[in-house]
């Protein structure tokens, strides 16, 4: 099990490493504010543990898109939003009322990256910092 960043992990599946991009969320980039904290939060949930993947296909980079089910049966994607380490990625999961609610609750409570008065969404940060990624 490897954690590449907050929203991408690598799991061993049938003896082969498989990259999994978490469905419906977008964490800060590694060099962005809160990027390392998001990666650390993901690692705390999955490192050295057995997880299940509910797949939703593949992205343009060949990564599996999926919900990562952690040992307690919860979805990692949702837990990261609940703890305020990422955005609900509306562009790719528009009708997800649960992620919408979890993000709104985290924003209201000012937890995780929502403690920052003006956090920059990763999709905007990527546009401004193409050379830093």
N, C-alpha and C positions, 0 to 999 in steps of 0.2 A: 504494500500500500504506500503510495506516495501522494503528497499534497503539492501540486504545482502552484496553485494560488487559491484564493478563497472559494472560487467557484469551479475549479477543475482539479480532479483527482485522478490517480492512476491506480487501477486495481489489477490483480492477477486473475485471469479468467481462462480456464482450461490451459494453464501453463504459459499464457501469453499476456503481456501487459496491455491493458485496454484503458484509454483515456476517456474519462466521463466528464462531460460539461453539465453542471447542475441546471435542470430545467427551471425556467421562470424567474431566475435571479441574476443579478450582475453585481459582483463584489468590486471594490476598488482595486485598481491595478497594484502590483507589488511595490512600485515606486511612488504611488499616490498616497496621500494621507489616508490612514486606516488600512492600507493594503496589507501590511505585515500583520496587523491585528486580526484582519479577516482570515488570512492564511492560518494563523495560529489557532483561531477559533475552530476552523475546519479540522485542523490536525487533532485538536483535543477530542473532537467527536469521533474521528475515524482511525487515527493512526494505531496500527497493531490490532485492529478489530476486524471482524468479519462483517461485511455489509451486503445488502441485496440491492440490485439495481432494477428499477422499473423503467424500461427503455421507451423512448419516444422518437426513435429514429437516429439519424446522424446529421451533423452540421457540415458546412462546406469544407471544414478542415479534416473531416473523417472521424471526429470524436463522437462517441455515443452521447446522445442527449438523454438525460434521465433524472429520475427522482432517486436519491440515495437513501435507502432505508437503513437506519443505524440499529445497533443491537436491541435497543429498548422499543423498537417498532415505529419510532417517529421518523419523519422525513427530514434529513439534514437540511435540505433547501429551506424548509419552513422554519427550522430552528435558527438558522442564520438570519433570516428576516426578523424573527421574534426577538433575537438578541441585538438587533440593530447593526449588523455587520454588512448589510448589502441592501440594494434596491430591488423591489419587485420589478422585473424586466417586462413591462407592459407590452413592448414591441413584439415579444415572442410568446406571451402568455396573457393576452388581453382580458380574457374572461375569468381569471382566477380570483374569485371573491375572497378566498381564504388568505392568499398572499396580500391582497389589497388591505384587508383588515389588519393583518399582522404588521404590515409596514406602517399603517396609520397609528396603531397602538404604540409602536416603537418610537415614531416621530413625536407623538404626544408626550411620552414619558422621557424623551430626550436621552435614550440609551444608545450605547455604541456610537456610531458615527453621527447620530442625530443630536449628540451633545455639542457638535460643531454648529455655530449659527448659520453657516452657509456651505454645507458639504457639496462637492462637485460630483455629479453623476459620472461614473466611469466612461460612458459613451461620449460625454463632452470632453473629459480629460484626455481620452485617446485622440480625439480630433486635434486638440491643442498641443499634444506632446508625442507626436508620431515617432520621433527619434529616440525617446526615452524608454519605450516599451521593450 
